[in-house]
Amino acid sequence: MDISYENAGPDRKTLLLANTGAVVTEGDHIVIDESMLDASNLMSKLPTTQRSSHEICMASRTGTNDSETLHDHFVFDTWLNPKGKPAQRPLEDSQVLEEWFNITVIPVNDQPPVLKTKAPSLSVVQGDTVALGPENLNVEDLDNPSEDIQYTVVSKPNNGYLALGGSLNESVVSFTQAQINSGMVYFVHDGSRASGVFYFSVSDGHHKPVYKLFNLEVTEITISLVNNTGLALEQGQTSVVLTQESLVAETNGKNTTVHYRITAAPRYGKILRLDDQEVNQFEQEDLRTGSLFYHMTALTSGQDSFEFTAFTSEANLTNQVVNITVKPLVRFGEGVRISNGIVVKLNTGFLNATELASLSVSDPFFEVVSHPKYGKLVRGKAKAGKKTEPLGSFSFQDVKQERLSFELNANVTGVQELNDSLVFILKAENVPPARGEFRFTIVPYDPSLDLTTMSPILTTSSPFSQPLNQTTVFGVGTALPSLSTSLLSTQRPSKTHQKFKGRNRWGNTNRNDSAGTDTTLGKPTLSKGDDNEISFVNTPVRVESYPQTSSSLILVILPLLAMLLLVIILVVLVLLLRRNRKRKQKPVTLKPPASPSPSPSTPPAYNGQSQRSAAVPTVTVTPLSPSSPALDRLPPSANQGLVSNSTSLLLCSWNGVDPESSAQLIRTTPPTLQQNQYWV
């Protein structure tokens, strides 16, 4: 029969005499004859006289070549070509007819099933039910679809059974690759710990079966801690919430509900609920909602912990520990870089425990756990011929007053920097101790990094206005501005009328070592002197010096000893004065002179010269004459008394001595005063 085909040219249709296609068996061949493809009717387009001089030419353009393809075809062009000339496709598409020739392949089952899974196996958790997939078991057959690939269980599993979806309680011994591909084949484990196997065969129904062993690997049900970072309290705090950020456990079993049982309670605290009820067991939900917290009841340790067991209905995890740590309430200088081979003072730019001092109302105390690897922390400055000893402890007052120094000496040859640290235990009143570590970087010494020796002038802003996380390089004798930094007056002190207050015997000026007072910026004040003169009182510059090596105990004992010595001296003076007074209160017996001649026991009569008495303090008396100009300065009454011949000069008096006897004892005519002589 004739079949109509569409020509390559637009809107043209040409009828071939025959184009039925071909049918061939897989792996065989056939001859395409005129019964399958006949284009002789193309000659009818030519005049009768030209038909004998032309022939029909065909050329195949495309086709497929797949041994397992059930349908194939090729595309060809056909045209009329003059006889005797080479077959060449005309340039005009209108003279060419394009056609398809279809080929049908009858398949032949000549390929056996191929197992693509190198090691058929399945991993299953104890007591779990898991579906098999192509990644566990896969067979391909080029001649048959997956529905025709049949599996048969030759030897059943020894730790469970195989089942199909929807009937997991029934064991099956046969299934197809299509069921595996769709996730319908399951392995149900019996809960034992032992691994198992089953033996199977696979066939396409035409070739011999293929036998293989399938491994069943059993994983024990476990509980693992996903998160156990512990708890951290800051000094001054006594409670911290226990949440999933610090403790989380999970399990690979069916039952995912995890319980926690405390097997060893904290030594220095308790685990409480929000209603202050102590607990010894809790759930993961309690951690999620944050309804638990740790409360420290004893402030004697900076470390605590509690042990617990995490468990489900299928497994448990024992001997687990949650660590509880107290963090020091101190601000560290971050990014601190210190030049090597020099002495640098330790100040509040390095360690600042001001908040802890205010909170505890005490002077925080540092116990050194380990000195820097490349140096040591010492007190004061090394003296000539003597080595400094590393400190075992120091106070925050030592830091504020810059009594301590770092002595670093590292081998920085060929390196740019070295990391080092100072580890300590920080203690204060009414807070638990805490372990801390001050980290810094040692860099090679560079003279250009040396700062001025003059202390920086603080502004009126807070001493913490300079951020502590600023990277700073410290040179010789330099320090960060801090609460104890030396201060300069805002006004240049005048050369006259300066008054300095509070200089104590230890060489410090206006310095108070109490924890509650800090040095502040001095301001000039006005002060009136004895002559109502106004003078400026400026705050003096505090001269930094290294005190002698001493401890806080010595600083307390020395003032007490000084006070005790002062009391002893006062007591001795009082006793001496009382004794002297008793001796003076004895009655004085006056003896008349035995003869006019002087004797050793009788004082000589006044003859115009200075007189001395052994019984009373030595006093030199020069009488005034009436014509003395010194008398003009005295009141008239006094002048008359002095120049009178009957006037007696009473040098002194004693208790119990009659005034008349005293007058008789010393009575003389006032002598004449020479020029420039005055009564005393």
Disulfide bonds with the S-S distance in Angstrom:
none
